[in-house]
Amino acid sequence: MDWEELGAMVVACTRCAISQTRSRTVFGVGDRQADWMVIGEAPGAEEDRQGEPFVGKAGQLLTNMLLAIGMRRETVYIANVLKCRPPNNRDPKPDEVSNCRGYLERQIELVNPALILVVGRIAAQNLLQTDAPLARLRGREHRAPLTGTPVVVTYHPAYLLRQPADKRKAWQDLLFAREITDRRRV
Ligand code: URA
């Protein structure tokens, strides 16, 4: 499946009940040949309105976090585990994650990034298929199933908006991620 076919499938998808309550699907955005791919959980209200991931308050913080390590938002590829907004921003249900998994897996294959930065526990647990808490997932290099792409886990920017004291630790995570991609270039 190429980008066009994949995009068309997502726009038309009705596998989950939440397809009935979405305003728009939120496919993904950015450089399709990016070195870095950022993966979040699911669209929120603003993303559902605009059809683009991470455009609300948390998205602005994500954009700034990337800039802090010298990466403009346009130079990465950003997507979510779910392409539709769960009502009231509830956690994704397991059947929703499994219905949507193939779309994200194909996006990862097509971008073929050098690194995946996963933001937040929900996205990390779903992508890496683990129950481990975020504290155990941070600070280590994981591998994405199927592609074996290096994965680094950090806090969700929405969490950091509530707990700004943890931004320092998120900064460490970003430096760790950059170390991994820098290492691959030499
Ligand atoms: N939170 C996410 O995980 N993804 C978005 O696109 C927006 C907020």
Backbone and ligand atoms as CSV (ligand in chain L), in Angstrom:
chain,resi,resn,atom,element,x,y,z
A,1,MET,N,N,0.835,-1.201,0.000
A,1,MET,CA,C,0.000,0.000,0.000
A,1,MET,C,C,0.873,1.255,0.000
A,2,ASP,N,N,0.627,2.168,-0.940
A,2,ASP,CA,C,1.418,3.404,-0.942
A,2,ASP,C,C,0.693,4.468,-0.109
A,3,TRP,N,N,1.288,5.660,-0.025
A,3,TRP,CA,C,0.725,6.731,0.815
A,3,TRP,C,C,-0.707,7.048,0.410
A,4,GLU,N,N,-0.910,7.106,-0.892
A,4,GLU,CA,C,-2.227,7.517,-1.383
A,4,GLU,C,C,-3.308,6.505,-0.999
A,5,GLU,N,N,-3.002,5.239,-1.203
A,5,GLU,CA,C,-3.960,4.180,-0.863
A,5,GLU,C,C,-4.208,4.133,0.648
A,6,LEU,N,N,-3.138,4.285,1.394
A,6,LEU,CA,C,-3.258,4.245,2.852
A,6,LEU,C,C,-4.120,5.413,3.355
A,7,GLY,N,N,-3.839,6.599,2.833
A,7,GLY,CA,C,-4.614,7.781,3.227
A,7,GLY,C,C,-6.088,7.612,2.894
A,8,ALA,N,N,-6.359,7.063,1.729
A,8,ALA,CA,C,-7.749,6.864,1.307
A,8,ALA,C,C,-8.450,5.857,2.218
A,9,MET,N,N,-7.722,4.827,2.628
A,9,MET,CA,C,-8.316,3.816,3.522
A,9,MET,C,C,-8.679,4.411,4.874
A,10,VAL,N,N,-7.770,5.251,5.394
A,10,VAL,CA,C,-8.009,5.847,6.713
A,10,VAL,C,C,-9.203,6.797,6.662
A,11,VAL,N,N,-9.260,7.635,5.651
A,11,VAL,CA,C,-10.366,8.599,5.532
A,11,VAL,C,C,-11.724,7.891,5.492
A,12,ALA,N,N,-11.742,6.725,4.861
A,12,ALA,CA,C,-13.009,6.014,4.671
A,12,ALA,C,C,-13.280,4.991,5.775
A,13,CYS,N,N,-12.357,4.881,6.751
A,13,CYS,CA,C,-12.443,3.781,7.718
A,13,CYS,C,C,-13.659,3.900,8.645
A,14,THR,N,N,-14.358,2.787,8.807
A,14,THR,CA,C,-15.501,2.743,9.733
A,14,THR,C,C,-15.415,1.501,10.626
A,15,ARG,N,N,-14.204,1.030,10.881
A,15,ARG,CA,C,-14.057,-0.205,11.664
A,15,ARG,C,C,-14.504,-0.052,13.114
A,16,CYS,N,N,-14.335,1.153,13.676
A,16,CYS,CA,C,-14.668,1.349,15.097
A,16,CYS,C,C,-15.890,2.256,15.230
A,17,ALA,N,N,-16.543,2.152,16.365
A,17,ALA,CA,C,-17.689,3.035,16.644
A,17,ALA,C,C,-17.266,4.505,16.673
A,18,ILE,N,N,-16.009,4.777,17.069
A,18,ILE,CA,C,-15.588,6.188,17.154
A,18,ILE,C,C,-15.476,6.849,15.777
A,19,SER,N,N,-15.567,6.053,14.724
A,19,SER,CA,C,-15.600,6.670,13.388
A,19,SER,C,C,-16.898,7.469,13.210
A,20,GLN,N,N,-17.919,7.112,13.985
A,20,GLN,CA,C,-19.218,7.791,13.872
A,20,GLN,C,C,-19.208,9.151,14.575
A,21,THR,N,N,-18.319,9.307,15.558
A,21,THR,CA,C,-18.331,10.546,16.340
A,21,THR,C,C,-17.195,11.498,15.950
A,22,ARG,N,N,-16.294,11.070,15.059
A,22,ARG,CA,C,-15.191,11.949,14.661
A,22,ARG,C,C,-15.715,13.064,13.753
A,23,SER,N,N,-15.011,14.210,13.754
A,23,SER,CA,C,-15.267,15.220,12.730
A,23,SER,C,C,-14.409,14.894,11.506
A,24,ARG,N,N,-13.125,14.607,11.773
A,24,ARG,CA,C,-12.198,14.253,10.697
A,24,ARG,C,C,-11.269,13.157,11.188
A,25,THR,N,N,-10.778,12.369,10.272
A,25,THR,CA,C,-9.697,11.455,10.636
A,25,THR,C,C,-8.417,12.291,10.745
A,26,VAL,N,N,-7.498,11.812,11.565
A,26,VAL,CA,C,-6.219,12.504,11.736
A,26,VAL,C,C,-5.123,11.520,11.333
A,27,PHE,N,N,-4.673,11.652,10.106
A,27,PHE,CA,C,-3.799,10.649,9.503
A,27,PHE,C,C,-2.363,10.763,10.002
A,28,GLY,N,N,-1.794,11.949,9.809
A,28,GLY,CA,C,-0.388,12.166,10.148
A,28,GLY,C,C,0.092,13.343,9.329
A,29,VAL,N,N,1.227,13.915,9.720
A,29,VAL,CA,C,1.696,15.102,9.017
A,29,VAL,C,C,3.218,15.160,9.089
A,30,GLY,N,N,3.819,15.818,8.118
A,30,GLY,CA,C,5.261,16.060,8.177
A,30,GLY,C,C,5.995,15.478,6.988
A,31,ASP,N,N,7.300,15.332,7.184
A,31,ASP,CA,C,8.190,14.867,6.129
A,31,ASP,C,C,8.099,13.339,6.033
A,32,ARG,N,N,7.663,12.868,4.895
A,32,ARG,CA,C,7.494,11.419,4.727
A,32,ARG,C,C,8.819,10.680,4.588
A,33,GLN,N,N,9.901,11.451,4.525
A,33,GLN,CA,C,11.223,10.818,4.535
A,33,GLN,C,C,12.022,11.232,5.772
A,34,ALA,N,N,11.289,11.544,6.823
A,34,ALA,CA,C,11.929,12.093,8.027
A,34,ALA,C,C,12.870,11.096,8.685
A,35,ASP,N,N,13.872,11.639,9.386
A,35,ASP,CA,C,14.756,10.839,10.234
A,35,ASP,C,C,14.034,10.428,11.512
A,36,TRP,N,N,13.188,11.331,11.992
A,36,TRP,CA,C,12.468,11.102,13.249
A,36,TRP,C,C,10.982,11.011,12.998
A,37,MET,N,N,10.381,10.035,13.654
A,37,MET,CA,C,8.930,9.944,13.650
A,37,MET,C,C,8.471,10.099,15.104
A,38,VAL,N,N,7.452,10.903,15.297
A,38,VAL,CA,C,6.889,11.105,16.640
A,38,VAL,C,C,5.509,10.457,16.671
A,39,ILE,N,N,5.284,9.633,17.694
A,39,ILE,CA,C,4.002,8.927,17.773
A,39,ILE,C,C,3.318,9.224,19.108
A,40,GLY,N,N,2.082,9.722,18.991
A,40,GLY,CA,C,1.266,10.003,20.170
A,40,GLY,C,C,0.111,9.026,20.260
A,41,GLU,N,N,-0.825,9.387,21.119
A,41,GLU,CA,C,-1.896,8.459,21.473
A,41,GLU,C,C,-3.082,8.519,20.500
A,42,ALA,N,N,-3.750,9.644,20.488
A,42,ALA,CA,C,-4.974,9.778,19.689
A,42,ALA,C,C,-5.295,11.259,19.557
A,43,PRO,N,N,-6.064,11.617,18.532
A,43,PRO,CA,C,-6.425,13.032,18.375
A,43,PRO,C,C,-7.261,13.536,19.556
A,44,GLY,N,N,-7.055,14.794,19.908
A,44,GLY,CA,C,-7.924,15.483,20.862
A,44,GLY,C,C,-8.925,16.336,20.090
A,45,ALA,N,N,-9.572,17.240,20.810
A,45,ALA,CA,C,-10.649,18.037,20.207
A,45,ALA,C,C,-10.146,18.890,19.034
A,46,GLU,N,N,-9.035,19.563,19.236
A,46,GLU,CA,C,-8.526,20.470,18.200
A,46,GLU,C,C,-8.020,19.692,16.978
A,47,GLU,N,N,-7.393,18.555,17.253
A,47,GLU,CA,C,-6.890,17.699,16.165
A,47,GLU,C,C,-8.061,17.155,15.346
A,48,ASP,N,N,-9.120,16.780,16.031
A,48,ASP,CA,C,-10.336,16.269,15.386
A,48,ASP,C,C,-10.961,17.345,14.490
A,49,ARG,N,N,-10.876,18.603,14.940
A,49,ARG,CA,C,-11.413,19.721,14.146
A,49,ARG,C,C,-10.569,19.994,12.913
A,50,GLN,N,N,-9.234,19.959,13.111
A,50,GLN,CA,C,-8.340,20.373,12.016
A,50,GLN,C,C,-7.849,19.216,11.144
A,51,GLY,N,N,-7.975,17.984,11.645
A,51,GLY,CA,C,-7.493,16.842,10.870
A,51,GLY,C,C,-5.983,16.707,10.870
A,52,GLU,N,N,-5.342,17.338,11.854
A,52,GLU,CA,C,-3.868,17.271,11.948
A,52,GLU,C,C,-3.460,16.937,13.386
A,53,PRO,N,N,-2.441,16.054,13.557
A,53,PRO,CA,C,-2.044,15.684,14.916
A,53,PRO,C,C,-1.306,16.817,15.634
A,54,PHE,N,N,-1.450,16.830,16.954
A,54,PHE,CA,C,-0.686,17.745,17.809
A,54,PHE,C,C,-0.743,19.210,17.361
A,55,VAL,N,N,-1.958,19.719,17.249
A,55,VAL,CA,C,-2.122,21.140,16.927
A,55,VAL,C,C,-2.728,21.928,18.095
A,56,GLY,N,N,-3.145,21.233,19.161
A,56,GLY,CA,C,-3.679,21.928,20.332
A,56,GLY,C,C,-2.539,22.379,21.239
A,57,LYS,N,N,-2.869,22.655,22.499
A,57,LYS,CA,C,-1.868,23.150,23.469
A,57,LYS,C,C,-0.696,22.186,23.621
A,58,ALA,N,N,-1.019,20.886,23.752
A,58,ALA,CA,C,0.040,19.889,23.903
A,58,ALA,C,C,0.909,19.874,22.646
A,59,GLY,N,N,0.279,20.071,21.510
A,59,GLY,CA,C,1.003,20.091,20.240
A,59,GLY,C,C,1.985,21.244,20.162
A,60,GLN,N,N,1.576,22.390,20.696
A,60,GLN,CA,C,2.485,23.541,20.695
A,60,GLN,C,C,3.712,23.246,21.549
A,61,LEU,N,N,3.477,22.559,22.678
A,61,LEU,CA,C,4.627,22.204,23.518
A,61,LEU,C,C,5.517,21.192,22.795
A,62,LEU,N,N,4.902,20.229,22.121
A,62,LEU,CA,C,5.694,19.253,21.355
A,62,LEU,C,C,6.561,19.979,20.321
A,63,THR,N,N,5.961,20.913,19.599
A,63,THR,CA,C,6.700,21.690,18.592
A,63,THR,C,C,7.892,22.385,19.241
A,64,ASN,N,N,7.682,22.951,20.426
A,64,ASN,CA,C,8.773,23.649,21.116
A,64,ASN,C,C,9.829,22.694,21.660
A,65,MET,N,N,9.382,21.522,22.107
A,65,MET,CA,C,10.353,20.524,22.588
A,65,MET,C,C,11.273,20.103,21.448
A,66,LEU,N,N,10.689,19.917,20.262
A,66,LEU,CA,C,11.498,19.517,19.108
A,66,LEU,C,C,12.473,20.633,18.736
A,67,LEU,N,N,11.952,21.862,18.757
A,67,LEU,CA,C,12.803,23.013,18.420
A,67,LEU,C,C,13.985,23.137,19.376
A,68,ALA,N,N,13.742,22.784,20.646
A,68,ALA,CA,C,14.792,22.894,21.658
A,68,ALA,C,C,15.994,22.018,21.324
A,69,ILE,N,N,15.755,20.927,20.572
A,69,ILE,CA,C,16.916,20.131,20.138
A,69,ILE,C,C,17.221,20.380,18.657
A,70,GLY,N,N,16.716,21.510,18.161
A,70,GLY,CA,C,17.105,21.959,16.823
A,70,GLY,C,C,16.325,21.322,15.692
A,71,MET,N,N,15.154,20.761,15.983
A,71,MET,CA,C,14.373,20.144,14.907
A,71,MET,C,C,13.072,20.899,14.688
A,72,ARG,N,N,12.909,21.420,13.491
A,72,ARG,CA,C,11.642,22.070,13.163
A,72,ARG,C,C,10.586,20.991,12.967
A,73,ARG,N,N,9.375,21.338,13.395
A,73,ARG,CA,C,8.251,20.397,13.323
A,73,ARG,C,C,8.087,19.780,11.915
A,74,GLU,N,N,8.300,20.620,10.896
A,74,GLU,CA,C,8.105,20.154,9.515
A,74,GLU,C,C,9.105,19.076,9.107
A,75,THR,N,N,10.195,18.949,9.864
A,75,THR,CA,C,11.234,18.004,9.451
A,75,THR,C,C,11.032,16.608,10.046
A,76,VAL,N,N,10.023,16.452,10.926
A,76,VAL,CA,C,9.729,15.122,11.460
A,76,VAL,C,C,8.395,14.662,10.887
A,77,TYR,N,N,8.063,13.395,11.112
A,77,TYR,CA,C,6.732,12.916,10.722
A,77,TYR,C,C,5.972,12.589,12.008
A,78,ILE,N,N,4.758,13.118,12.127
A,78,ILE,CA,C,3.983,12.987,13.368
A,78,ILE,C,C,2.689,12.211,13.114
A,79,ALA,N,N,2.448,11.212,13.942
A,79,ALA,CA,C,1.217,10.421,13.800
A,79,ALA,C,C,0.771,9.935,15.183
A,80,ASN,N,N,-0.386,9.340,15.217
A,80,ASN,CA,C,-0.926,8.802,16.468
A,80,ASN,C,C,-1.233,7.317,16.323
A,81,VAL,N,N,-1.368,6.652,17.474
A,81,VAL,CA,C,-1.799,5.253,17.488
A,81,VAL,C,C,-3.217,5.144,16.915
A,82,LEU,N,N,-4.104,6.054,17.325
A,82,LEU,CA,C,-5.467,6.075,16.766
A,82,LEU,C,C,-5.630,7.248,15.808
A,83,LYS,N,N,-6.365,7.022,14.760
A,83,LYS,CA,C,-6.609,8.078,13.766
A,83,LYS,C,C,-7.919,8.822,14.021
A,84,CYS,N,N,-8.725,8.328,14.951
A,84,CYS,CA,C,-9.978,8.997,15.295
A,84,CYS,C,C,-9.949,9.407,16.760
A,85,ARG,N,N,-10.687,10.468,17.068
A,85,ARG,CA,C,-10.722,10.945,18.449
A,85,ARG,C,C,-11.667,10.104,19.306
A,86,PRO,N,N,-11.161,9.553,20.415
A,86,PRO,CA,C,-12.079,8.892,21.349
A,86,PRO,C,C,-12.910,9.975,22.056
A,87,PRO,N,N,-14.211,9.802,22.171
A,87,PRO,CA,C,-15.050,10.827,22.790
A,87,PRO,C,C,-14.542,11.189,24.183
A,88,ASN,N,N,-14.600,12.464,24.505
A,88,ASN,CA,C,-14.129,12.982,25.802
A,88,ASN,C,C,-12.677,12.615,26.098
A,89,ASN,N,N,-11.917,12.359,25.062
A,89,ASN,CA,C,-10.489,12.028,25.217
A,89,ASN,C,C,-10.242,10.841,26.149
A,90,ARG,N,N,-11.161,9.894,26.173
A,90,ARG,CA,C,-10.904,8.697,26.978
A,90,ARG,C,C,-9.756,7.901,26.357
A,91,ASP,N,N,-9.215,6.951,27.145
A,91,ASP,CA,C,-8.122,6.120,26.623
A,91,ASP,C,C,-8.633,5.279,25.456
A,92,PRO,N,N,-7.747,4.998,24.501
A,92,PRO,CA,C,-8.142,4.094,23.412
A,92,PRO,C,C,-8.510,2.717,23.956
A,93,LYS,N,N,-9.500,2.084,23.354
A,93,LYS,CA,C,-9.865,0.713,23.743
A,93,LYS,C,C,-9.000,-0.275,22.956
A,94,PRO,N,N,-8.758,-1.454,23.547
A,94,PRO,CA,C,-7.889,-2.431,22.868
A,94,PRO,C,C,-8.358,-2.766,21.449
A,95,ASP,N,N,-9.669,-2.879,21.230
A,95,ASP,CA,C,-10.110,-3.227,19.868
A,95,ASP,C,C,-9.893,-2.060,18.907
A,96,GLU,N,N,-9.946,-0.832,19.413
A,96,GLU,CA,C,-9.656,0.324,18.554
A,96,GLU,C,C,-8.185,0.321,18.156
A,97,VAL,N,N,-7.326,0.028,19.143
A,97,VAL,CA,C,-5.891,-0.016,18.853
A,97,VAL,C,C,-5.602,-1.098,17.816
A,98,SER,N,N,-6.228,-2.252,17.973
A,98,SER,CA,C,-5.907,-3.318,17.013
A,98,SER,C,C,-6.518,-3.025,15.646
A,99,ASN,N,N,-7.687,-2.398,15.590
A,99,ASN,CA,C,-8.245,-2.010,14.279
A,99,ASN,C,C,-7.340,-1.027,13.552
A,100,CYS,N,N,-6.693,-0.150,14.299
A,100,CYS,CA,C,-5.910,0.946,13.717
A,100,CYS,C,C,-4.438,0.581,13.524
A,101,ARG,N,N,-3.988,-0.519,14.135
A,101,ARG,CA,C,-2.561,-0.831,14.191
A,101,ARG,C,C,-1.903,-0.901,12.804
A,102,GLY,N,N,-2.597,-1.533,11.874
A,102,GLY,CA,C,-2.027,-1.718,10.537
A,102,GLY,C,C,-1.715,-0.391,9.845
A,103,TYR,N,N,-2.531,0.616,10.116
A,103,TYR,CA,C,-2.296,1.926,9.493
A,103,TYR,C,C,-0.985,2.525,9.986
A,104,LEU,N,N,-0.795,2.476,11.313
A,104,LEU,CA,C,0.433,3.042,11.883
A,104,LEU,C,C,1.655,2.232,11.440
A,105,GLU,N,N,1.495,0.901,11.427
A,105,GLU,CA,C,2.631,0.062,11.017
A,105,GLU,C,C,3.051,0.382,9.586
A,106,ARG,N,N,2.077,0.597,8.730
A,106,ARG,CA,C,2.421,0.926,7.343
A,106,ARG,C,C,3.060,2.319,7.253
A,107,GLN,N,N,2.572,3.255,8.066
A,107,GLN,CA,C,3.207,4.582,8.084
A,107,GLN,C,C,4.672,4.459,8.504
A,108,ILE,N,N,4.931,3.632,9.519
A,108,ILE,CA,C,6.320,3.457,9.980
A,108,ILE,C,C,7.172,2.851,8.863
A,109,GLU,N,N,6.617,1.858,8.187
A,109,GLU,CA,C,7.374,1.234,7.082
A,109,GLU,C,C,7.666,2.237,5.969
A,110,LEU,N,N,6.674,3.052,5.634
A,110,LEU,CA,C,6.848,3.995,4.524
A,110,LEU,C,C,7.836,5.106,4.868
A,111,VAL,N,N,7.732,5.642,6.079
A,111,VAL,CA,C,8.683,6.701,6.480
A,111,VAL,C,C,10.074,6.098,6.680
A,112,ASN,N,N,10.083,4.892,7.257
A,112,ASN,CA,C,11.349,4.214,7.560
A,112,ASN,C,C,12.319,5.127,8.319
A,113,PRO,N,N,11.876,5.660,9.468
A,113,PRO,CA,C,12.704,6.634,10.187
A,113,PRO,C,C,13.901,5.975,10.864
A,114,ALA,N,N,14.884,6.798,11.215
A,114,ALA,CA,C,16.041,6.297,11.977
A,114,ALA,C,C,15.669,6.138,13.446
A,115,LEU,N,N,14.620,6.861,13.866
A,115,LEU,CA,C,14.226,6.833,15.274
A,115,LEU,C,C,12.738,7.147,15.430
A,116,ILE,N,N,12.126,6.460,16.379
A,116,ILE,CA,C,10.744,6.787,16.736
A,116,ILE,C,C,10.740,7.318,18.160
A,117,LEU,N,N,10.202,8.523,18.325
A,117,LEU,CA,C,10.011,9.093,19.660
A,117,LEU,C,C,8.542,8.897,20.025
A,118,VAL,N,N,8.309,8.121,21.070
A,118,VAL,CA,C,6.929,7.863,21.490
A,118,VAL,C,C,6.620,8.726,22.696
A,119,VAL,N,N,5.509,9.460,22.623
A,119,VAL,CA,C,5.174,10.347,23.735
A,119,VAL,C,C,4.000,9.793,24.535
A,120,GLY,N,N,4.266,9.541,25.800
A,120,GLY,CA,C,3.217,9.123,26.718
A,120,GLY,C,C,3.111,7.619,26.891
A,121,ARG,N,N,2.579,7.249,28.059
A,121,ARG,CA,C,2.471,5.838,28.431
A,121,ARG,C,C,1.571,5.054,27.471
A,122,ILE,N,N,0.434,5.625,27.142
A,122,ILE,CA,C,-0.541,4.878,26.337
A,122,ILE,C,C,0.049,4.532,24.966
A,123,ALA,N,N,0.647,5.527,24.323
A,123,ALA,CA,C,1.240,5.274,23.005
A,123,ALA,C,C,2.380,4.271,23.125
A,124,ALA,N,N,3.205,4.426,24.163
A,124,ALA,CA,C,4.367,3.549,24.333
A,124,ALA,C,C,3.921,2.105,24.579
A,125,GLN,N,N,2.972,1.936,25.478
A,125,GLN,CA,C,2.527,0.574,25.787
A,125,GLN,C,C,1.899,-0.087,24.566
A,126,ASN,N,N,1.171,0.680,23.794
A,126,ASN,CA,C,0.526,0.101,22.605
A,126,ASN,C,C,1.526,-0.188,21.495
A,127,LEU,N,N,2.441,0.744,21.265
A,127,LEU,CA,C,3.407,0.506,20.193
A,127,LEU,C,C,4.337,-0.654,20.540
A,128,LEU,N,N,4.793,-0.681,21.792
A,128,LEU,CA,C,5.779,-1.697,22.183
A,128,LEU,C,C,5.116,-2.959,22.724
A,129,GLN,N,N,3.804,-2.949,22.828
A,129,GLN,CA,C,3.037,-4.086,23.305
A,129,GLN,C,C,3.567,-4.607,24.635
A,130,THR,N,N,3.505,-3.690,25.606
A,130,THR,CA,C,3.962,-4.006,26.962
A,130,THR,C,C,3.028,-3.348,27.967
A,131,ASP,N,N,3.063,-3.856,29.214
A,131,ASP,CA,C,2.300,-3.232,30.302
A,131,ASP,C,C,3.206,-2.395,31.195
A,132,ALA,N,N,4.469,-2.329,30.862
A,132,ALA,CA,C,5.434,-1.657,31.744
A,132,ALA,C,C,5.056,-0.192,31.931
A,133,PRO,N,N,5.276,0.328,33.147
A,133,PRO,CA,C,4.978,1.745,33.385
A,133,PRO,C,C,5.983,2.655,32.674
A,134,LEU,N,N,5.572,3.896,32.456
A,134,LEU,CA,C,6.418,4.845,31.728
A,134,LEU,C,C,7.810,4.967,32.351
A,135,ALA,N,N,7.858,4.952,33.680
A,135,ALA,CA,C,9.148,5.106,34.368
A,135,ALA,C,C,10.135,4.017,33.937
A,136,ARG,N,N,9.622,2.838,33.634
A,136,ARG,CA,C,10.519,1.747,33.207
A,136,ARG,C,C,10.818,1.797,31.719
A,137,LEU,N,N,9.974,2.493,30.973
A,137,LEU,CA,C,10.168,2.543,29.522
A,137,LEU,C,C,11.120,3.674,29.106
A,138,ARG,N,N,11.154,4.746,29.908
A,138,ARG,CA,C,12.045,5.865,29.602
A,138,ARG,C,C,13.512,5.451,29.790
A,139,GLY,N,N,14.408,6.161,29.079
A,139,GLY,CA,C,15.835,6.002,29.346
A,139,GLY,C,C,16.464,4.759,28.750
A,140,ARG,N,N,15.709,4.030,27.927
A,140,ARG,CA,C,16.253,2.832,27.284
A,140,ARG,C,C,15.927,2.891,25.805
A,141,GLU,N,N,16.738,2.225,25.015
A,141,GLU,CA,C,16.422,2.128,23.584
A,141,GLU,C,C,15.612,0.858,23.360
A,142,HIS,N,N,14.419,1.017,22.811
A,142,HIS,CA,C,13.573,-0.129,22.474
A,142,HIS,C,C,13.609,-0.334,20.959
A,143,ARG,N,N,12.962,-1.387,20.501
A,143,ARG,CA,C,12.840,-1.634,19.056
A,143,ARG,C,C,11.377,-1.758,18.700
A,144,ALA,N,N,10.987,-1.128,17.615
A,144,ALA,CA,C,9.603,-1.257,17.159
A,144,ALA,C,C,9.399,-2.662,16.606
A,145,PRO,N,N,8.259,-3.287,16.939
A,145,PRO,CA,C,7.974,-4.595,16.353
A,145,PRO,C,C,7.915,-4.441,14.822
A,146,LEU,N,N,8.156,-5.464,14.117
A,146,LEU,CA,C,8.147,-5.497,12.643
A,146,LEU,C,C,9.374,-4.863,12.022
A,147,THR,N,N,9.599,-3.549,12.261
A,147,THR,CA,C,10.697,-2.876,11.559
A,147,THR,C,C,12.003,-2.883,12.329
A,148,GLY,N,N,11.951,-3.055,13.664
A,148,GLY,CA,C,13.172,-2.999,14.470
A,148,GLY,C,C,13.735,-1.597,14.638
A,149,THR,N,N,12.957,-0.593,14.267
A,149,THR,CA,C,13.390,0.804,14.402
A,149,THR,C,C,13.667,1.140,15.875
A,150,PRO,N,N,14.778,1.849,16.175
A,150,PRO,CA,C,15.022,2.294,17.557
A,150,PRO,C,C,13.875,3.178,18.046
A,151,VAL,N,N,13.455,2.931,19.279
A,151,VAL,CA,C,12.339,3.675,19.878
A,151,VAL,C,C,12.788,4.263,21.211
A,152,VAL,N,N,12.508,5.547,21.401
A,152,VAL,CA,C,12.741,6.203,22.686
A,152,VAL,C,C,11.399,6.715,23.206
A,153,VAL,N,N,11.182,6.511,24.504
A,153,VAL,CA,C,9.905,6.881,25.122
A,153,VAL,C,C,10.105,8.100,26.015
A,154,THR,N,N,9.193,9.049,25.903
A,154,THR,CA,C,9.232,10.188,26.828
A,154,THR,C,C,7.825,10.545,27.290
A,155,TYR,N,N,7.743,11.583,28.108
A,155,TYR,CA,C,6.454,12.019,28.632
A,155,TYR,C,C,5.587,12.602,27.529
A,156,HIS,N,N,4.277,12.505,27.728
A,156,HIS,CA,C,3.356,13.171,26.819
A,156,HIS,C,C,3.369,14.671,27.117
A,157,PRO,N,N,3.397,15.515,26.074
A,157,PRO,CA,C,3.418,16.959,26.356
A,157,PRO,C,C,2.207,17.442,27.161
A,158,ALA,N,N,1.059,16.784,27.055
A,158,ALA,CA,C,-0.099,17.187,27.865
A,158,ALA,C,C,0.191,16.965,29.352
A,159,TYR,N,N,0.927,15.885,29.646
A,159,TYR,CA,C,1.362,15.634,31.029
A,159,TYR,C,C,2.345,16.720,31.483
A,160,LEU,N,N,3.257,17.080,30.587
A,160,LEU,CA,C,4.258,18.092,30.947
A,160,LEU,C,C,3.631,19.459,31.191
A,161,LEU,N,N,2.503,19.716,30.535
A,161,LEU,CA,C,1.797,20.976,30.794
A,161,LEU,C,C,1.267,20.995,32.230
A,162,ARG,N,N,0.914,19.818,32.730
A,162,ARG,CA,C,0.419,19.728,34.114
A,162,ARG,C,C,1.566,19.606,35.116
A,163,GLN,N,N,2.664,19.024,34.687
A,163,GLN,CA,C,3.822,18.770,35.563
A,163,GLN,C,C,5.095,19.348,34.948
A,164,PRO,N,N,5.183,20.681,34.878
A,164,PRO,CA,C,6.338,21.282,34.189
A,164,PRO,C,C,7.679,20.901,34.805
A,165,ALA,N,N,7.671,20.485,36.065
A,165,ALA,CA,C,8.947,20.105,36.695
A,165,ALA,C,C,9.585,18.912,35.982
A,166,ASP,N,N,8.777,18.106,35.309
A,166,ASP,CA,C,9.325,16.941,34.608
A,166,ASP,C,C,9.875,17.271,33.215
A,167,LYS,N,N,9.769,18.547,32.809
A,167,LYS,CA,C,10.323,18.920,31.496
A,167,LYS,C,C,11.821,18.639,31.420
A,168,ARG,N,N,12.479,18.758,32.566
A,168,ARG,CA,C,13.923,18.502,32.614
A,168,ARG,C,C,14.225,17.057,32.208
A,169,LYS,N,N,13.376,16.149,32.691
A,169,LYS,CA,C,13.579,14.731,32.353
A,169,LYS,C,C,13.243,14.469,30.882
A,170,ALA,N,N,12.225,15.186,30.384
A,170,ALA,CA,C,11.882,15.045,28.959
A,170,ALA,C,C,13.050,15.521,28.092
A,171,TRP,N,N,13.697,16.573,28.535
A,171,TRP,CA,C,14.873,17.099,27.823
A,171,TRP,C,C,15.974,16.034,27.752
A,172,GLN,N,N,16.180,15.318,28.872
A,172,GLN,CA,C,17.159,14.217,28.881
A,172,GLN,C,C,16.770,13.144,27.857
A,173,ASP,N,N,15.482,12.856,27.782
A,173,ASP,CA,C,15.009,11.838,26.834
A,173,ASP,C,C,15.304,12.262,25.397
A,174,LEU,N,N,15.073,13.551,25.119
A,174,LEU,CA,C,15.311,14.041,23.757
A,174,LEU,C,C,16.789,13.991,23.408
A,175,LEU,N,N,17.639,14.330,24.390
A,175,LEU,CA,C,19.086,14.257,24.146
A,175,LEU,C,C,19.506,12.809,23.897
A,176,PHE,N,N,18.909,11.907,24.664
A,176,PHE,CA,C,19.196,10.473,24.497
A,176,PHE,C,C,18.796,10.026,23.087
A,177,ALA,N,N,17.629,10.476,22.640
A,177,ALA,CA,C,17.149,10.121,21.301
A,177,ALA,C,C,18.101,10.669,20.234
A,178,ARG,N,N,18.539,11.906,20.438
A,178,ARG,CA,C,19.434,12.506,19.442
A,178,ARG,C,C,20.781,11.783,19.410
A,179,GLU,N,N,21.222,11.344,20.588
A,179,GLU,CA,C,22.467,10.566,20.670
A,179,GLU,C,C,22.374,9.316,19.798
A,180,ILE,N,N,21.223,8.665,19.850
A,180,ILE,CA,C,21.036,7.428,19.076
A,180,ILE,C,C,21.114,7.716,17.582
A,181,THR,N,N,20.466,8.793,17.128
A,181,THR,CA,C,20.509,9.074,15.689
A,181,THR,C,C,21.869,9.605,15.273
A,182,ASP,N,N,22.526,10.377,16.147
A,182,ASP,CA,C,23.870,10.876,15.828
A,182,ASP,C,C,24.844,9.713,15.694
A,183,ARG,N,N,24.705,8.737,16.600
A,183,ARG,CA,C,25.575,7.564,16.604
A,183,ARG,C,C,25.480,6.810,15.272
A,184,ARG,N,N,24.270,6.778,14.727
A,184,ARG,CA,C,24.066,6.021,13.484
A,184,ARG,C,C,24.681,6.707,12.274
A,185,ARG,N,N,24.891,8.027,12.404
A,185,ARG,CA,C,25.410,8.781,11.259
A,185,ARG,C,C,26.917,8.666,11.118
A,186,VAL,N,N,27.626,8.328,12.223
A,186,VAL,CA,C,29.094,8.308,12.131
A,186,VAL,C,C,29.625,6.977,11.591
L,1,URA,N1,N,-2.386,14.080,22.046
L,1,URA,C1,C,-1.973,13.055,21.279
L,1,URA,O1,O,-1.529,12.028,21.759
L,1,URA,N2,N,-2.053,13.212,19.955
L,1,URA,C2,C,-2.500,14.329,19.375
L,1,URA,O2,O,-2.534,14.391,18.154
L,1,URA,C3,C,-2.913,15.379,20.210
L,1,URA,C4,C,-2.848,15.242,21.535
